[in-house]
Amino acid sequence: MGWRWRGPRPRGRVRGPTLADIQPGLEAIVRGVVAGYGLARRLADMGIVPGTIVRVVRRNAMMGPVEVEVRGTRLLLGRGIAAKVIVEPVVKPSSPPPPPF
């Protein structure tokens, strides 16, 4: 049996930053996935589950896929899929705060 997302379903628009909003070079902690069963399972199979630290390697300003590093593996996610992964930026003590979204 596969992984299944069992959390409260947010109503309306997704609140908070998503993986598509994070600037390249920054790390973030996955807080949730707002998607159907099939996509949530596919992301879980790739290692994108709540609590995982991901690093955005590269992304275009307007369109195209987002390249992320998850547990030492680089993945390309489409912009729409990346927009369904809710994250919390990691702020390191020695680095300046991340830019506003």
DSSP file (Angstrom, degrees, kcal/mol; ACC not computed):
  #  RESIDUE AA STRUCTURE BP1 BP2  ACC     N-H-->O    O-->H-N    N-H-->O    O-->H-N    TCO  KAPPA ALPHA  PHI   PSI    X-CA   Y-CA   Z-CA
    1    1 A M              0   0    0      0, 0.0     3,-0.1     0, 0.0     2,-0.0   0.000 360.0 360.0 360.0 137.3    0.0    0.0    0.0
    2    2 A G        -     0   0    0      1,-0.2     2,-0.2     0, 0.0    39,-0.0  -0.173 360.0 -77.2 -85.5 176.6    1.4    3.4   -0.9
    3    3 A W        -     0   0    0     38,-0.2     2,-0.4    37,-0.1    -1,-0.2  -0.473  46.0-162.8 -73.5 143.1    1.7    6.6    1.0
    4    4 A R        -     0   0    0     -2,-0.2     2,-0.6    -3,-0.1    33,-0.1  -0.995  18.7-128.4-135.0 131.8   -1.4    8.7    1.4
    5    5 A W        +     0   0    0     -2,-0.4     2,-0.4    32,-0.1    36,-0.1  -0.671  29.2 175.6 -78.9 118.5   -1.8   12.3    2.4
    6    6 A R        +     0   0    0     -2,-0.6    -1,-0.1     2,-0.0    -2,-0.0  -0.707  31.0 116.3-125.2  79.7   -4.2   12.5    5.3
    7    7 A G  S    S-     0   0    0     -2,-0.4     2,-0.1     1,-0.0    25,-0.0  -0.848  73.6 -69.8-135.0 172.0   -4.3   16.1    6.4
    8    8 A P        -     0   0    0      0, 0.0    -2,-0.0     0, 0.0    -1,-0.0  -0.431  49.9-126.9 -64.5 137.6   -6.9   18.9    6.6
    9    9 A R        -     0   0    0     -2,-0.1     2,-0.1    25,-0.0    25,-0.1  -0.772  21.3-131.8 -89.0 117.9   -7.8   20.1    3.2
   10   10 A P        -     0   0    0      0, 0.0     2,-0.4     0, 0.0     4,-0.1  -0.414  18.3-131.3 -68.1 143.1   -7.4   23.8    2.9
   11   11 A R        -     0   0    0     -2,-0.1     2,-0.1     2,-0.1     0, 0.0  -0.753  65.3  -9.2 -95.3 141.0  -10.3   25.6    1.3
   12   12 A G  S    S+     0   0    0     -2,-0.4     2,-0.1     2,-0.0     3,-0.1  -0.435 116.0   6.8  78.1-149.0   -9.8   28.1   -1.5
   13   13 A R  S    S-     0   0    0     -2,-0.1     2,-0.2     1,-0.1    -2,-0.1  -0.363  82.7-102.4 -73.0 147.0   -6.4   29.4   -2.5
   14   14 A V        -     0   0    0     69,-0.1     2,-0.3    -2,-0.1    -1,-0.1  -0.508  37.8-143.0 -69.4 132.4   -3.2   27.8   -1.0
   15   15 A R        +     0   0    0     -2,-0.2    -1,-0.0    -3,-0.1    -3,-0.0  -0.766  56.6  23.6 -99.9 144.0   -1.7   30.1    1.7
   16   16 A G  S    S-     0   0    0     -2,-0.3    72,-0.1    70,-0.1     2,-0.1  -0.138  99.3 -41.6  94.6 169.0    2.0   30.5    2.2
   17   17 A P        -     0   0    0      0, 0.0    70,-2.1     0, 0.0     2,-0.2  -0.347  53.9-155.1 -71.0 150.0    5.0   30.1   -0.1
   18   18 A T  B >>  -A   86   0A   0     68,-0.2     3,-1.5    -4,-0.1     4,-0.7  -0.683  35.1 -97.8-116.0 173.0    5.2   27.1   -2.4
   19   19 A L  T 34 S+     0   0    0     66,-1.8     3,-0.4    63,-1.1    64,-0.2   0.789 123.3  59.6 -62.7 -27.6    8.1   25.4   -4.0
   20   20 A A  T 34 S+     0   0    0     62,-0.8    -1,-0.3    65,-0.2    63,-0.1   0.676 103.1  53.2 -73.8 -17.1    7.6   27.4   -7.1
   21   21 A D  T <4 S+     0   0    0     -3,-1.5    -1,-0.2    61,-0.2    -2,-0.2   0.646  83.3 103.8 -91.6 -17.2    8.1   30.7   -5.1
   22   22 A I  S  < S-     0   0    0     -4,-0.7     3,-0.1    -3,-0.4     6,-0.1  -0.439  72.6-120.8 -74.7 137.6   11.5   29.9   -3.5
   23   23 A Q    >   -     0   0    0     -2,-0.2     3,-1.6     1,-0.1    33,-0.3  -0.428  38.6 -89.4 -74.0 149.3   14.6   31.6   -4.9
   24   24 A P  T 3  S+     0   0    0      0, 0.0    33,-0.2     0, 0.0    -1,-0.1  -0.293 111.9  28.3 -59.2 141.0   17.4   29.4   -6.3
   25   25 A G  T 3  S+     0   0    0     31,-3.7     2,-0.2     1,-0.3    32,-0.1   0.208  95.6 112.3  93.4 -14.3   20.0   28.4   -3.7
   26   26 A L    <   -     0   0    0     -3,-1.6    30,-2.1    30,-0.2    -1,-0.3  -0.620  58.0-137.6 -93.4 152.0   17.6   28.5   -0.8
   27   27 A E  E     -B   55   0A   0     63,-0.4    63,-2.5    -2,-0.2     2,-0.3  -0.750  21.0-177.3-103.8 154.7   16.5   25.6    1.3
   28   28 A A  E     -BC  54  89A   0     26,-2.7    26,-3.0    -2,-0.3     2,-0.5  -0.985  24.9-124.7-148.3 155.0   12.9   24.9    2.5
   29   29 A I  E     -BC  53  88A   0     59,-2.7    59,-2.1    -2,-0.3     2,-0.4  -0.889  30.8-121.3-102.0 129.9   11.1   22.4    4.6
   30   30 A V  E     + C   0  87A   0     22,-2.8    21,-3.3    -2,-0.5    57,-0.3  -0.573  32.8 175.1 -71.3 125.7    8.1   20.8    3.0
   31   31 A R  E     -     0   0A   0     55,-2.9     2,-0.3    -2,-0.4    56,-0.2   0.633  58.8 -25.1-105.5 -21.5    5.0   21.5    5.1
   32   32 A G  E     - C   0  86A   0     54,-1.6    54,-2.2    17,-0.1     2,-0.4  -0.965  47.6-124.4 179.9 165.4    2.3   19.9    3.0
   33   33 A V  E     - C   0  85A   0     -2,-0.3     2,-0.9    52,-0.2    52,-0.2  -0.993  13.3-162.1-127.7 122.2    1.1   18.8   -0.4
   34   34 A V        +     0   0    0     50,-2.8     2,-0.3    -2,-0.4   -20,-0.1  -0.798  52.1 102.0-105.5  89.6   -2.2   20.1   -1.8
   35   35 A A  S    S-     0   0    0     -2,-0.9    -2,-0.1     1,-0.0   -30,-0.1  -0.942  72.3 -79.8-157.3 171.8   -2.9   17.7   -4.5
   36   36 A G     >  -     0   0    0     -2,-0.3     4,-2.6     1,-0.1     5,-0.2  -0.173  53.8 -93.1 -73.6 174.7   -5.0   14.6   -5.4
   37   37 A Y  H  > S+     0   0    0      1,-0.2     4,-2.2     2,-0.2     5,-0.2   0.894 122.1  51.0 -59.1 -44.0   -4.2   11.1   -4.3
   38   38 A G  H  > S+     0   0    0      2,-0.2     4,-2.0     1,-0.2    -1,-0.2   0.927 114.6  40.8 -63.5 -47.4   -2.2   10.3   -7.5
   39   39 A L  H  > S+     0   0    0      2,-0.2     4,-2.7     1,-0.2     5,-0.2   0.893 113.8  53.4 -70.0 -39.4    0.1   13.3   -7.4
   40   40 A A  H  X S+     0   0    0     -4,-2.6     4,-2.0     1,-0.2    -2,-0.2   0.904 111.5  46.5 -61.5 -40.2    0.6   13.2   -3.7
   41   41 A R  H  X S+     0   0    0     -4,-2.2     4,-2.3    -5,-0.2    -1,-0.2   0.899 111.1  51.6 -68.2 -40.3    1.7    9.6   -4.0
   42   42 A R  H  X S+     0   0    0     -4,-2.0     4,-1.2     2,-0.2    -2,-0.2   0.917 111.5  46.9 -63.2 -43.6    4.0   10.4   -6.9
   43   43 A L  H  <>S+     0   0    0     -4,-2.7     5,-2.7     1,-0.2     4,-0.5   0.888 111.0  52.6 -64.6 -38.9    5.6   13.2   -5.0
   44   44 A A  H ><5S+     0   0    0     -4,-2.0     3,-1.1     1,-0.2    -2,-0.2   0.884 105.3  54.6 -64.4 -37.9    6.0   10.9   -1.9
   45   45 A D  H 3<5S+     0   0    0     -4,-2.3    -1,-0.2     1,-0.3    -2,-0.2   0.800 107.2  51.3 -64.7 -28.2    7.7    8.3   -4.1
   46   46 A M  T 3<5S-     0   0    0     -4,-1.2    -1,-0.3    -3,-0.2    -2,-0.2   0.538 125.8-103.3 -84.4  -7.3   10.2   11.0   -5.1
   47   47 A G  T < 5S+     0   0    0     -3,-1.1     2,-1.3    -4,-0.5    -3,-0.2   0.494  79.3 133.0 100.7   4.5   10.8   11.8   -1.5
   48   48 A I      < +     0   0    0     -5,-2.7    -1,-0.2    -6,-0.1    -2,-0.1  -0.722  30.2 136.6 -93.8  90.8    8.8   15.0   -1.2
   49   49 A V    >   -     0   0    0     -2,-1.3     3,-2.0    -5,-0.1   -19,-0.3  -0.885  65.0 -71.8-128.8 159.4    6.9   14.4    2.0
   50   50 A P  T 3  S+     0   0    0      0, 0.0   -19,-0.2     0, 0.0     3,-0.1  -0.274 120.0  27.6 -55.4 133.7    6.1   16.8    4.9
   51   51 A G  T 3  S+     0   0    0    -21,-3.3     2,-0.2     1,-0.3   -20,-0.1   0.234  89.3 126.4  99.1 -11.7    9.3   17.4    7.0
   52   52 A T    <   -     0   0    0     -3,-2.0   -22,-2.8   -22,-0.2     2,-0.5  -0.575  57.3-131.4 -81.4 140.6   11.8   16.9    4.1
   53   53 A I  E     -B   29   0A   0     -2,-0.2    18,-0.6   -24,-0.2     2,-0.3  -0.811  28.3-176.4 -91.5 128.2   14.3   19.6    3.4
   54   54 A V  E     -BD  28  70A   0    -26,-3.0   -26,-2.7    -2,-0.5     2,-0.4  -0.916  14.3-150.6-122.7 150.9   14.6   20.5   -0.3
   55   55 A R  E     -BD  27  69A   0     14,-1.9    14,-2.9    -2,-0.3     2,-0.6  -0.986  15.7-133.4-122.7 129.8   16.9   23.0   -2.0
   56   56 A V  E     - D   0  68A   0    -30,-2.1   -31,-3.7    -2,-0.4    12,-0.3  -0.722  23.5-179.7 -81.7 120.0   15.9   24.8   -5.1
   57   57 A V  E     -     0   0A   0     10,-2.7     2,-0.3    -2,-0.6    11,-0.2   0.898  61.5 -16.8 -87.2 -47.6   18.8   24.5   -7.6
   58   58 A R  E     + D   0  67A   0      9,-1.5     9,-3.0   -34,-0.1    -1,-0.3  -0.992  56.6 167.4-159.5 152.3   17.4   26.5  -10.5
   59   59 A R  E     - D   0  66A   0     -2,-0.3     2,-0.2     7,-0.2     7,-0.2  -0.965  33.3-113.1-159.7 153.1   14.2   28.0  -11.9
   60   60 A N        -     0   0    0      5,-0.5    -2,-0.0     3,-0.3     4,-0.0  -0.545  28.7-119.9 -86.0 157.5   13.2   30.5  -14.6
   61   61 A A  S    S+     0   0    0     -2,-0.2    -1,-0.1     1,-0.1     3,-0.1   0.872 102.1  12.0 -66.6 -37.9   11.6   33.8  -13.6
   62   62 A M  S    S-     0   0    0      1,-0.3     2,-0.3    -3,-0.0    -1,-0.1   0.810 124.5  -6.5-112.4 -40.8    8.4   33.2  -15.5
   63   63 A M  S    S+     0   0    0      2,-0.1    -3,-0.3    16,-0.0    -1,-0.3  -0.884  77.3  71.5-150.5 177.4    8.0   29.7  -16.8
   64   64 A G  S    S-     0   0    0     -2,-0.3    15,-0.1    -5,-0.1    -4,-0.1  -0.263  79.1 -40.1  98.2 173.3    9.5   26.3  -17.1
   65   65 A P        -     0   0    0      0, 0.0    -5,-0.5     0, 0.0     2,-0.5  -0.236  48.3-128.2 -73.8 162.3   10.4   23.5  -14.7
   66   66 A V  E     -DE  59  77A   0     11,-3.3    11,-2.8    -7,-0.2     2,-0.6  -0.952  16.6-145.6-110.2 125.6   11.9   24.0  -11.2
   67   67 A E  E     +DE  58  76A   0     -9,-3.0   -10,-2.7    -2,-0.5    -9,-1.5  -0.830  25.7 176.4 -94.4 123.0   15.0   21.9  -10.4
   68   68 A V  E     -DE  56  75A   0      7,-2.7     7,-3.2    -2,-0.6     2,-0.5  -0.886  26.7-136.5-125.1 155.4   15.1   20.8   -6.8
   69   69 A E  E     +DE  55  74A   0    -14,-2.9   -14,-1.9    -2,-0.3     2,-0.5  -0.964  23.1 179.7-113.5 121.7   17.5   18.7   -4.8
   70   70 A V  E >  S-DE  54  73A   0      3,-3.1     3,-1.8    -2,-0.5   -16,-0.1  -0.976  70.5 -23.7-125.7 116.2   15.9   16.2   -2.4
   71   71 A R  T 3  S-     0   0    0    -18,-0.6    -1,-0.1    -2,-0.5     3,-0.1   0.866 128.8 -46.4  51.3  42.5   18.0   13.9   -0.3
   72   72 A G  T 3  S+     0   0    0      1,-0.2     2,-0.4     0, 0.0    -1,-0.3   0.452 118.6 107.2  84.3   0.9   21.0   14.2   -2.7
   73   73 A T  E <   -E   70   0A   0     -3,-1.8    -3,-3.1     2,-0.0     2,-0.4  -0.938  62.0-138.1-115.8 134.1   18.9   13.6   -5.8
   74   74 A R  E     -E   69   0A   0     -2,-0.4     2,-0.3    -5,-0.2    -5,-0.2  -0.764  24.1-176.9 -92.9 134.1   18.0   16.3   -8.3
   75   75 A L  E     -E   68   0A   0     -7,-3.2    -7,-2.7    -2,-0.4     2,-0.6  -0.939  22.4-139.7-128.0 148.9   14.5   16.4   -9.7
   76   76 A L  E     -E   67   0A   0     -2,-0.3     2,-0.4    -9,-0.2    -9,-0.2  -0.957  24.2-173.9-107.3 120.9   12.8   18.6  -12.3
   77   77 A L  E     -E   66   0A   0    -11,-2.8   -11,-3.3    -2,-0.6    -2,-0.0  -0.927  27.0-114.6-114.0 138.1    9.2   19.5  -11.3
   78   78 A G     >  -     0   0    0     -2,-0.4     4,-2.7   -13,-0.2     5,-0.2  -0.320  31.2-111.9 -63.3 154.0    6.8   21.3  -13.6
   79   79 A R  H  > S+     0   0    0      1,-0.2     4,-1.5     2,-0.2   -59,-0.1   0.868 116.9  52.1 -58.8 -39.1    5.8   24.7  -12.3
   80   80 A G  H  4 S+     0   0    0      2,-0.2    -1,-0.2     1,-0.2     4,-0.2   0.882 111.7  45.5 -66.2 -38.9    2.2   23.6  -11.7
   81   81 A I  H >4 S+     0   0    0      1,-0.2     3,-1.6     2,-0.2     4,-0.2   0.910 111.3  52.3 -70.1 -42.1    3.3   20.6   -9.6
   82   82 A A  H >< S+     0   0    0     -4,-2.7     3,-1.2     1,-0.3   -63,-1.1   0.808 102.1  61.5 -63.2 -28.8    5.8   22.8   -7.7
   83   83 A A  T 3< S+     0   0    0     -4,-1.5    -1,-0.3     1,-0.2    -2,-0.2   0.579  97.9  58.7 -74.4  -8.7    3.0   25.2   -6.9
   84   84 A K  T <  S+     0   0    0     -3,-1.6   -50,-2.8    -4,-0.2     2,-0.7   0.443  85.9  87.5 -98.1  -1.2    1.2   22.5   -5.0
   85   85 A V  E <   - C   0  33A   0     -3,-1.2   -66,-1.8    -4,-0.2     2,-0.4  -0.880  69.8-150.9-102.1 110.7    4.0   21.8   -2.5
   86   86 A I  E     +AC  18  32A   0    -54,-2.2   -55,-2.9    -2,-0.7   -54,-1.6  -0.671  23.7 178.2 -83.4 131.0    3.7   24.2    0.5
   87   87 A V  E     - C   0  30A   0    -70,-2.1   -57,-0.2    -2,-0.4   -59,-0.0  -0.824  29.8-140.5-130.6 166.8    7.1   24.9    2.1
   88   88 A E  E     - C   0  29A   0    -59,-2.1   -59,-2.7    -2,-0.3   -70,-0.0  -0.982  33.3-120.9-126.9 117.0    8.6   27.0    4.9
   89   89 A P  E     - C   0  28A   0      0, 0.0     2,-0.5     0, 0.0   -61,-0.3  -0.270  22.5-125.9 -59.6 140.9   12.0   28.7    4.0
   90   90 A V        -     0   0    0    -63,-2.5     2,-0.6     2,-0.0   -63,-0.4  -0.789  20.9-158.8 -89.0 125.1   14.9   27.7    6.2
   91   91 A V        -     0   0    0     -2,-0.5   -63,-0.0   -65,-0.1   -65,-0.0  -0.924   5.3-155.5-108.3 115.0   16.6   30.7    7.7
   92   92 A K    >   -     0   0    0     -2,-0.6     3,-1.3     4,-0.2    -2,-0.0  -0.646  22.0-123.3 -87.3 146.5   20.2   30.0    8.8
   93   93 A P  T 3  S+     0   0    0      0, 0.0    -1,-0.1     0, 0.0    -2,-0.0   0.818 109.9  47.6 -59.5 -32.2   21.6   32.2   11.6
   94   94 A S  T 3  S+     0   0    0      2,-0.1    -3,-0.0    -3,-0.0    -2,-0.0   0.541 102.4  75.7 -88.5  -6.1   24.6   33.3    9.4
   95   95 A S  S <  S-     0   0    0     -3,-1.3     0, 0.0     1,-0.1     0, 0.0  -0.745  86.2-106.6-106.5 153.8   22.6   34.1    6.3
   96   96 A P        -     0   0    0      0, 0.0    -4,-0.2     0, 0.0    -1,-0.1  -0.327  51.3 -84.7 -69.3 160.0   20.4   37.2    5.7
   97   97 A P        -     0   0    0      0, 0.0    -6,-0.1     0, 0.0     0, 0.0  -0.298  53.6 -96.8 -64.1 150.7   16.6   36.6    5.7
   98   98 A P        -     0   0    0      0, 0.0     3,-0.1     0, 0.0    -7,-0.0  -0.282  45.8 -95.1 -66.4 154.3   15.1   35.4    2.5
   99   99 A P        -     0   0    0      0, 0.0   -76,-0.1     0, 0.0     0, 0.0  -0.332  48.6 -94.7 -66.5 152.5   13.5   38.0    0.1
  100  100 A P              0   0    0      0, 0.0     0, 0.0     0, 0.0     0, 0.0  -0.285 360.0 360.0 -66.3 155.4    9.8   38.5    0.5
  101  101 A F              0   0    0     -3,-0.1   -79,-0.0   -79,-0.0     0, 0.0   0.430 360.0 360.0 -91.5 360.0    7.5   36.6   -1.9
